[in-house]
């Protein structure tokens, strides 16, 4: 729950309790703003000055983890109202609660004039939310891919405080329930820089039992946090900084974990301890009993192991509804018993994983639980933190391509995704819950390769015969397969996976989809198109490719790097026009960088143009100096593939 008190002309409450660090600000220029420059953060035409920001983590309660935030600010320096101020990002999948209990203003607390409010009823309006501060909680995706179900808590100032230049002070409390039977297992990743603005003074502290069960450490900055004993066998870690820059967020920043200066607060348990505890939960939850037994019989009755795996995935993932509040599973998200999942017909990703394991084990097919990090943050075997925020089921030796390799199944997806990994998971760290403890894995890193062939022939005046064939695997095949099973609705088409069929030709040709063995999918489409579609504005139609990343939202380079999408696409084209004259030559089509490459060879032979191209984006993480590569790649590819003029 959240308690928020707002009143004017008061100073910082307990920020002075934290100890000031002697720190080299030149070594981390991006973390601090220059001495004497106010920490102003602008929101449109309005701006606010964040005087202080104090955050305290309370770990001395056996039932919940409490995160207390105190702040003081001047809402308006320009006269333009400041309404919403982002305070905290919480993870709903772990039970975080962010609620407003009440508020009081200086006048409400009483003053020297007892009659000041007796006869004045005009202060109340029908819009109660504009008179009293309130809290808004909504989904949030910018920079927090290490959370399962991130939500942003934004508090709204009452009308009479939105334009004041006086000092306003508030208090915010976020509570997270401890995991039953694993109460001493937790991890918190807390960026040093607040979202609300750039505070002149910032303090951070952790209060915990003095029994060695808690570890407090910095990440992406070297800091030794002072430690002080407290009464009641407790201990406090604390520090204070000055002139700290606010943490900017935008759609172009998918993950900040491992990139920004942060504090890690975690239990001292080892990964082996955590792995054995989770494994025990999954073993208990995946027992065969009750309503699970008839389903297990259907899996066992299949003709071979591959068919049994497919049937088990269909039963666990297609016939059991996914409960979104469980996110994609991961550490500290425990499963329900498989029999309960079948009886209710619904379950979290963790619970569907337990049911899938039960069905596979009935057919004597081994299945293990794997926790994966969706974040680019490397997960160290010595630091059990919450970055492992997705569960997969690993089936050894059952790769659908017959190679004898491992098969990964994502229980947060439907059975269209069996054997496919989301591009965001490629190359990520993972831990397998083995019987001997934690076993570390690195997921496959190579993006699935797509093959497309296009044949276009000018038939008569302003009409073209078109034939398109595609062979997809991995995540692109899974997205198209899922879309095809749903009836190919145009509103949800995975257009970036369909090349020309998702670009200039979208919605004009019927697409036939067929399985091609393993996880591969074959697509075919043919028909006759108008010249305006085949040769828009006189240029050969270019294929639609995956979007590498959102456009750079920052005027200057984002100092912490950006995320990008891995892909590998082969394109073969043949265009034949009536007449004898060739079109214009293709622009230079070769470029190789550490981040991406394009190899395109194309030429005219009379009225026929043939081209072969391979387009790859090779880096999922672009550091600050390489952030511009997204725009460079998009511009170059657009010029090559869309820059050939027809005769």
KAFEN-V618289 format. One record per residue. N is the residue number from 1. RES is the residue in one letter. D_FIRST is the distance of its C-alpha to the first C-alpha in Angstrom with 2 decimals. Layout:
<<N/RES/D_FIRST> <N/RES/D_FIRST>>
This chain:
<<1/X/0.00> <2/X/3.77> <3/X/6.79> <4/X/9.95> <5/X/13.36> <6/X/16.49> <7/X/19.97> <8/X/23.28> <9/X/25.82> <10/X/23.81> <11/X/24.00> <12/X/21.93> <13/X/20.13> <14/X/20.34> <15/X/21.60> <16/X/25.01> <17/X/24.05> <18/X/24.35> <19/X/27.90> <20/X/29.61> <21/X/31.23> <22/X/34.78> <23/X/34.58> <24/X/37.09> <25/X/35.62> <26/X/38.73> <27/X/37.96> <28/X/34.73> <29/X/35.66> <30/X/33.12> <31/X/30.27> <32/X/31.40> <33/X/32.82> <34/X/36.09> <35/X/36.26> <36/X/36.33> <37/X/34.94> <38/X/31.75> <39/X/28.63> <40/X/28.59> <41/X/26.76> <42/X/28.19> <43/X/26.63> <44/X/29.72> <45/X/31.69> <46/X/28.91> <47/X/27.90> <48/X/25.57> <49/X/26.12> <50/X/23.35> <51/X/24.52> <52/X/22.07> <53/X/19.18> <54/X/17.81> <55/X/15.66> <56/X/15.19> <57/X/14.47> <58/X/14.12> <59/X/16.03> <60/X/17.25> <61/X/14.95> <62/X/16.64> <63/X/13.81> <64/X/11.28> <65/X/11.52> <66/X/9.43> <67/X/10.18> <68/X/10.42> <69/X/12.23> <70/X/14.50> <71/X/17.08> <72/X/20.04> <73/X/22.04> <74/X/24.83> <75/X/23.92> <76/X/27.52> <77/X/30.75> <78/X/32.71> <79/X/32.02> <80/X/30.37> <81/X/26.87> <82/X/23.82> <83/X/21.20> <84/X/18.62> <85/X/17.57> <86/X/16.12> <87/X/13.51> <88/X/12.54> <89/X/13.72> <90/X/11.81> <91/X/13.70> <92/X/12.81> <93/X/15.81> <94/X/14.35> <95/X/11.23> <96/X/8.84> <97/X/5.60> <98/X/5.11> <99/X/4.46> <100/X/6.46> <101/X/6.94> <102/X/10.41> <103/X/13.04> <104/X/16.46> <105/X/19.61> <106/X/22.53> <107/X/24.57> <108/X/22.01> <109/X/22.02> <110/X/25.79> <111/X/28.87> <112/X/32.58> <113/X/33.57> <114/X/32.59> <115/X/34.21> <116/X/32.57> <117/X/30.35> <118/X/32.38> <119/X/34.48> <120/X/32.50> <121/X/30.87> <122/X/31.12> <123/X/27.83> <124/X/26.02> <125/X/26.44> <126/X/25.89> <127/X/23.44> <128/X/20.35> <129/X/18.33> <130/X/21.01> <131/X/20.89> <132/X/17.21> <133/X/14.84> <134/X/12.61> <135/X/10.77> <136/X/12.76> <137/X/11.99> <138/X/15.37> <139/X/17.45> <140/X/18.79> <141/X/21.90> <142/X/23.30> <143/X/23.81> <144/X/21.31> <145/X/23.65> <146/X/22.53> <147/X/19.30> <148/X/19.71> <149/X/17.59> <150/X/16.42> <151/X/14.22> <152/X/14.06> <153/X/11.27> <154/X/13.57> <155/X/13.13> <156/X/16.09> <157/X/18.02> <158/X/19.70> <159/X/23.41> <160/X/24.80> <161/X/23.09> <162/X/23.85> <163/X/27.39> <164/X/27.26> <165/X/28.66> <166/X/27.17> <167/X/24.53> <168/X/20.93> <169/X/18.20> <170/X/14.43> <171/X/11.47> <172/X/8.55> <173/X/6.18> <174/X/5.76> <175/X/6.07> <176/X/9.26> <177/X/11.13> <178/X/14.66> <179/X/17.52> <180/X/19.43> <181/X/22.81> <182/X/22.04> <183/X/19.44> <184/X/21.30> <185/X/21.37> <186/X/19.09> <187/X/19.63> <188/X/17.91> <189/X/19.84> <190/X/18.85> <191/X/21.28> <192/X/22.60> <193/X/22.79> <194/X/19.77> <195/X/19.65> <196/X/19.21> <197/X/22.72> <198/X/25.25> <199/X/24.34> <200/X/27.23> <201/X/25.49> <202/X/22.99> <203/X/21.85> <204/X/20.24> <205/X/19.84> <206/X/19.00> <207/X/18.96> <208/X/20.17> <209/X/22.72> <210/X/26.23> <211/X/27.70> <212/X/28.24> <213/X/25.54> <214/X/23.69> <215/X/25.32> <216/X/24.43> <217/X/26.71> <218/X/27.31> <219/X/28.26> <220/X/30.63> <221/X/31.28> <222/X/32.96> <223/X/31.03> <224/X/31.20> <225/X/28.10> <226/X/29.20> <227/X/28.21> <228/X/28.16> <229/X/28.16> <230/X/25.85> <231/X/26.48> <232/X/25.48> <233/X/26.70> <234/X/23.98> <235/X/24.50> <236/X/23.09> <237/X/23.99> <238/X/23.80> <239/X/25.63> <240/X/25.93> <241/X/27.52> <242/X/28.95> <243/X/29.62> <244/X/27.40> <245/X/27.68> <246/X/24.70> <247/X/24.27> <248/X/25.91> <249/X/25.02> <250/X/27.11> <251/X/28.22> <252/X/30.91> <253/X/28.53> <254/X/27.32> <255/X/26.42> <256/X/25.75> <257/X/25.49> <258/X/28.52> <259/X/29.54> <260/X/27.49> <261/X/27.14> <262/X/24.09> <263/X/22.86> <264/X/22.73> <265/X/20.82> <266/X/21.86> <267/X/23.23> <268/X/26.93> <269/X/27.90> <270/X/30.67> <271/X/30.80> <272/X/33.42> <273/X/31.08> <274/X/28.35> <275/X/31.04> <276/X/32.60> <277/X/29.38> <278/X/28.49> <279/X/32.12> <280/X/32.19> <281/X/29.27> <282/X/31.09> <283/X/34.39> <284/X/33.06> <285/X/31.38> <286/X/34.54> <287/X/36.99> <288/X/39.50> <289/X/39.21> <290/X/39.21> <291/X/38.65> <292/X/38.68> <293/X/42.36> <294/X/43.93> <295/X/42.08> <296/X/43.28> <297/X/46.78> <298/X/46.61> <299/X/45.64> <300/X/48.36> <301/X/50.94> <302/X/50.86> <303/X/53.99> <304/X/52.64> <305/X/49.61> <306/X/48.67> <307/X/48.73> <308/X/46.67> <309/X/43.97> <310/X/43.92> <311/X/43.78> <312/X/40.96> <313/X/38.93> <314/X/39.75> <315/X/38.67> <316/X/35.39> <317/X/34.34> <318/X/36.02> <319/X/35.86> <320/X/32.29> <321/X/29.63> <322/X/27.01> <323/X/23.35> <324/X/21.78> <325/X/18.32> <326/X/20.20> <327/X/21.38> <328/X/24.68> <329/X/24.02> <330/X/24.57> <331/X/23.49> <332/X/20.92> <333/X/21.08> <334/X/23.32> <335/X/25.68> <336/X/26.34> <337/X/29.90> <338/X/32.40> <339/X/33.73> <340/X/30.37> <341/X/30.07> <342/X/33.56> <343/X/33.06> <344/X/30.02> <345/X/31.41> <346/X/28.19> <347/X/26.32> <348/X/24.37> <349/X/26.53> <350/X/26.45> <351/X/27.56> <352/X/30.27> <353/X/31.45> <354/X/31.91> <355/X/33.90> <356/X/36.00> <357/X/36.84> <358/X/37.89> <359/X/40.20> <360/X/41.74> <361/X/42.35> <362/X/44.19> <363/X/46.64> <364/X/46.90> <365/X/45.26> <366/X/43.19> <367/X/39.64> <368/X/37.17> <369/X/33.51> <370/X/32.92> <371/X/29.71> <372/X/30.09> <373/X/28.53> <374/X/28.21> <375/X/27.83> <376/X/30.93> <377/X/29.68> <378/X/32.22> <379/X/30.75> <380/X/32.57> <381/X/33.61> <382/X/32.64> <383/X/29.01> <384/X/26.78> <385/X/24.01> <386/X/21.96> <387/X/24.50> <388/X/26.14> <389/X/23.95> <390/X/26.58> <391/X/28.69> <392/X/32.39> <393/X/35.09> <394/X/38.23> <395/X/41.53> <396/X/44.27> <397/X/47.64> <398/X/46.76> <399/X/46.60> <400/X/47.76> <401/X/50.38> <402/X/52.33> <403/X/52.02> <404/X/50.74> <405/X/47.63> <406/X/44.04> <407/X/42.22> <408/X/38.53> <409/X/36.57> <410/X/33.14> <411/X/31.32> <412/X/28.93> <413/X/32.13> <414/X/34.88> <415/X/38.28> <416/X/39.64> <417/X/38.07> <418/X/39.75> <419/X/41.17> <420/X/39.55> <421/X/36.90> <422/X/34.80> <423/X/36.24> <424/X/32.96> <425/X/33.56> <426/X/37.16> <427/X/37.87> <428/X/34.38> <429/X/33.85> <430/X/33.24> <431/X/33.30> <432/X/35.12> <433/X/34.13> <434/X/37.66> <435/X/39.05> <436/X/39.91> <437/X/36.47> <438/X/35.11> <439/X/37.68> <440/X/37.11> <441/X/38.14> <442/X/38.48> <443/X/38.31> <444/X/41.30> <445/X/41.27> <446/X/44.01> <447/X/42.97> <448/X/44.71> <449/X/47.92> <450/X/48.71> <451/X/52.32> <452/X/53.44> <453/X/56.97> <454/X/57.98> <455/X/61.47> <456/X/62.40> <457/X/65.87> <458/X/67.07> <459/X/68.69> <460/X/70.21> <461/X/69.59> <462/X/65.84> <463/X/64.77> <464/X/63.64> <465/X/63.47> <466/X/60.30> <467/X/59.42> <468/X/56.14> <469/X/55.35> <470/X/52.31> <471/X/51.42> <472/X/47.75> <473/X/45.91> <474/X/42.47> <475/X/39.45> <476/X/41.66> <477/X/43.51> <478/X/40.34> <479/X/38.96> <480/X/42.35> <481/X/42.80> <482/X/39.49> <483/X/40.42> <484/X/43.90> <485/X/42.75> <486/X/40.67> <487/X/43.88> <488/X/43.68> <489/X/41.69> <490/X/42.33> <491/X/38.81> <492/X/37.38> <493/X/40.40> <494/X/39.82> <495/X/42.25> <496/X/41.93> <497/X/43.27> <498/X/46.27> <499/X/48.32> <500/X/50.82> <501/X/49.59> <502/X/46.20> <503/X/47.83> <504/X/50.94> <505/X/51.89> <506/X/48.52> <507/X/48.99> <508/X/52.77> <509/X/53.72> <510/X/53.01> <511/X/51.36> <512/X/52.54> <513/X/50.19> <514/X/51.57> <515/X/50.56> <516/X/52.61> <517/X/52.01> <518/X/49.22> <519/X/46.17> <520/X/48.41> <521/X/48.71> <522/X/51.72> <523/X/51.64> <524/X/54.69> <525/X/55.24> <526/X/58.43> <527/X/59.84> <528/X/61.38> <529/X/59.50> <530/X/60.45> <531/X/61.36> <532/X/58.37> <533/X/56.07> <534/X/58.22> <535/X/59.25> <536/X/56.78> <537/X/58.32> <538/X/61.14> <539/X/59.08> <540/X/58.63> <541/X/55.27> <542/X/52.75> <543/X/50.37> <544/X/46.65> <545/X/44.96> <546/X/41.36> <547/X/39.27> <548/X/38.96> <549/X/35.90> <550/X/34.53> <551/X/36.57> <552/X/35.86> <553/X/33.27> <554/X/34.10> <555/X/37.11> <556/X/37.61> <557/X/37.32> <558/X/33.84> <559/X/34.14> <560/X/32.04> <561/X/33.94> <562/X/33.32> <563/X/33.17> <564/X/36.13> <565/X/37.29> <566/X/40.16> <567/X/43.03> <568/X/46.78> <569/X/48.95> <570/X/52.74> <571/X/54.52> <572/X/58.16> <573/X/59.70> <574/X/63.14> <575/X/64.06> <576/X/67.55> <577/X/68.83> <578/X/72.04> <579/X/74.71> <580/X/75.64> <581/X/73.73> <582/X/70.70> <583/X/67.51> <584/X/66.22> <585/X/65.43> <586/X/61.93> <587/X/60.14> <588/X/59.89> <589/X/57.62> <590/X/57.01> <591/X/54.36> <592/X/52.75> <593/X/49.85> <594/X/47.62> <595/X/44.87> <596/X/46.77> <597/X/50.30> <598/X/52.36> <599/X/55.83> <600/X/57.61> <601/X/61.36> <602/X/62.89> <603/X/66.32> <604/X/68.57> <605/X/71.75> <606/X/73.35> <607/X/71.05> <608/X/68.86> <609/X/65.73> <610/X/64.26> <611/X/61.15> <612/X/59.24> <613/X/55.93> <614/X/53.17> <615/X/49.84> <616/X/47.29> <617/X/44.09> <618/X/43.77> <619/X/40.70> <620/X/37.08> <621/X/36.00> <622/X/37.60> <623/X/37.36> <624/X/37.53> <625/X/41.32> <626/X/41.45> <627/X/38.82> <628/X/41.64> <629/X/43.14> <630/X/41.12> <631/X/42.91> <632/X/46.23> <633/X/46.11> <634/X/45.33> <635/X/48.07> <636/X/50.68> <637/X/50.11> <638/X/50.19> <639/X/53.46> <640/X/55.10> <641/X/54.13> <642/X/54.27> <643/X/57.13> <644/X/60.25> <645/X/62.33> <646/X/64.37> <647/X/68.15>>
